[in-house]
Amino acid sequence: MAHRAFKRRLHRILPDHEKMREHRYLRHFGHLLARPTLWHLNRRNVATAFAVGLFFAFMPVPFQMVLAAGGAIYFNANLPISVAMVWLTNPLTIPPIFYFTYILGNWVLGNPSGHLSMDSFSWDAIYSGLPAVMQAVLVGCLFSGVVAAIVGYIGIRVLWRIMVLRRWRRRQQARRAAVAAA
């Protein structure tokens, strides 16, 4: 029952097919948006949508939602969830996330991370040391995007499985109770 209630709540939150098809950037995908698999809520579609959305959330490019929509169409993932996941990076979260990816990128590249501190992490500082900073940020973003996608995919698959097993156990207990009462 909780699973159905969760799905109903999720359907109420997510935009409907028509709104997504009429979106000014998404309408370029045309007939591809008519595929029913893009709108289903099942374990594979939702897990893949999380992976696609989380990957593109960490990419420092404009039009992340369009890229996530393209990824959802390509991988047959749930389109609204994939597009919604890119909002992990929003105007409030971008500075700390990109600072983290900068530090991570320096670590992956083996560079000492002393170019920027969080206090001096500004657009002027980025532009003055752009090549060194951007290489570290891009590597960190790619690494973070891949790791987040893998963790998101596996996490959703595991959580979904746990929900299904709990629901199955509750049904089994209810059946045993009904048989015992009869």
C-alpha positions in Angstrom: 0.0 0.0 0.0 2.8 2.4 0.8 4.4 1.7 -2.5 1.2 2.7 -4.3 0.8 5.8 -2.2 4.4 6.7 -3.0 3.7 6.3 -6.8 0.5 8.4 -6.5 2.4 11.2 -4.7 5.2 11.0 -7.3 2.7 11.2 -10.2 1.1 14.3 -8.6 4.5 16.0 -8.2 5.9 15.2 -11.7 4.7 17.1 -14.7 2.4 15.4 -17.1 3.3 14.2 -20.6 1.7 17.1 -22.4 3.5 19.8 -20.4 6.8 18.0 -21.0 6.1 17.7 -24.7 5.2 21.4 -25.0 8.3 22.6 -23.2 10.2 24.9 -25.5 13.4 22.9 -25.4 12.0 19.5 -25.0 9.6 19.7 -28.0 12.6 19.3 -30.3 12.6 15.7 -29.3 9.3 15.4 -31.1 7.8 11.9 -31.5 10.4 10.4 -29.2 8.5 11.8 -26.2 5.5 9.6 -27.1 7.3 6.5 -26.0 5.5 5.1 -23.0 8.7 3.9 -21.3 9.7 7.5 -20.7 6.8 8.0 -18.4 6.6 4.6 -16.5 7.6 4.3 -12.8 9.3 1.0 -12.5 12.6 0.0 -10.9 14.7 0.0 -14.0 13.3 3.3 -15.4 13.6 5.2 -12.1 17.1 3.9 -11.4 18.2 4.8 -14.9 16.6 8.2 -14.6 18.5 8.9 -11.3 21.7 7.8 -12.9 21.2 10.0 -16.0 20.0 13.0 -14.0 22.8 12.8 -11.4 25.4 12.5 -14.1 24.3 15.6 -15.9 23.7 17.4 -12.6 27.5 17.5 -12.2 28.3 18.6 -15.7 29.2 22.3 -15.9 27.4 22.9 -19.1 24.3 25.0 -19.9 21.0 23.2 -20.7 21.6 20.4 -18.3 17.9 19.6 -18.4 17.9 19.1 -22.2 20.9 16.9 -21.9 19.2 14.9 -19.2 16.1 14.6 -21.4 18.2 13.3 -24.3 19.9 10.8 -21.9 16.5 9.7 -20.6 15.3 9.2 -24.2 18.5 7.3 -25.2 18.5 5.0 -22.2 14.6 4.6 -21.9 14.6 6.2 -18.5 11.8 8.0 -16.8 12.0 11.5 -18.4 10.5 13.7 -15.6 12.7 12.2 -12.9 15.8 12.4 -15.1 15.1 16.1 -15.8 14.3 16.9 -12.2 17.5 15.3 -10.9 19.7 17.9 -12.6 18.2 20.5 -10.1 20.6 19.0 -7.6 22.8 21.7 -8.9 21.0 25.0 -8.5 22.1 28.5 -7.8 22.4 27.7 -4.1 24.3 24.5 -4.5 26.6 25.2 -7.5 29.4 27.1 -5.6 30.0 24.4 -2.9 29.6 21.6 -5.5 32.0 23.1 -8.0 34.4 23.9 -5.2 34.2 20.2 -4.1 34.8 19.1 -7.7 37.7 21.4 -8.0 39.3 19.9 -4.9 38.4 16.4 -6.1 39.8 17.1 -9.6 43.1 18.3 -8.1 43.3 15.1 -6.0 42.5 12.9 -9.1 45.1 14.8 -11.2 47.7 14.7 -8.4 47.9 18.5 -8.1 48.3 20.2 -4.8 45.0 21.9 -4.1 46.3 25.3 -3.1 45.1 27.5 -6.0 41.8 28.5 -4.6 40.3 28.5 -1.1 36.6 28.6 -0.5 37.0 32.3 0.7 38.6 33.3 -2.6 36.4 31.1 -4.8 34.9 33.8 -7.0 34.4 34.3 -10.7 37.4 36.7 -10.8 39.6 34.0 -9.2 38.3 31.4 -11.7 39.0 33.6 -14.7 42.5 34.6 -13.6 43.6 31.0 -13.2 41.1 29.6 -15.6 43.2 26.9 -17.4 44.5 25.2 -14.2 41.2 25.6 -12.3 39.0 24.5 -15.2 41.0 21.3 -15.8 40.6 20.4 -12.1 36.9 21.3 -12.1 36.1 19.4 -15.3 37.9 16.3 -14.1 36.2 16.5 -10.7 32.8 17.1 -12.3 33.3 14.0 -14.6 34.5 11.9 -11.7 31.7 13.1 -9.4 29.1 12.6 -12.2 30.1 9.0 -12.9 30.3 8.1 -9.2 26.9 9.8 -8.4 25.3 8.0 -11.4 26.6 4.6 -10.2 25.6 5.2 -6.6 22.2 6.6 -7.6 21.5 3.7 -9.9 22.5 1.0 -7.4 20.9 2.9 -4.5 17.5 3.2 -6.2 17.6 -0.5 -7.3 18.4 -1.6 -3.7 15.8 0.7 -2.1 13.1 -0.4 -4.6 14.0 -4.0 -3.9 13.7 -3.4 -0.1 10.3 -1.8 -0.6 9.1 -4.7 -2.7 10.3 -7.3 -0.2 8.6 -5.4 2.7 5.4 -5.2 0.8 5.6 -8.9 0.0 6.3 -9.8 3.6 3.3 -7.7 4.8 1.1 -9.5 2.3 2.4 -12.9 3.5 1.7 -11.9 7.1 -1.8 -10.7 6.3 -2.5 -14.0 4.5 -1.2 -16.0 7.4 -3.3 -13.9 9.8 -6.4 -14.4 7.6 -5.9 -18.2 7.4 -5.3 -18.3 11.2 -8.5 -16.3 11.8 -10.6 -18.5 9.5 
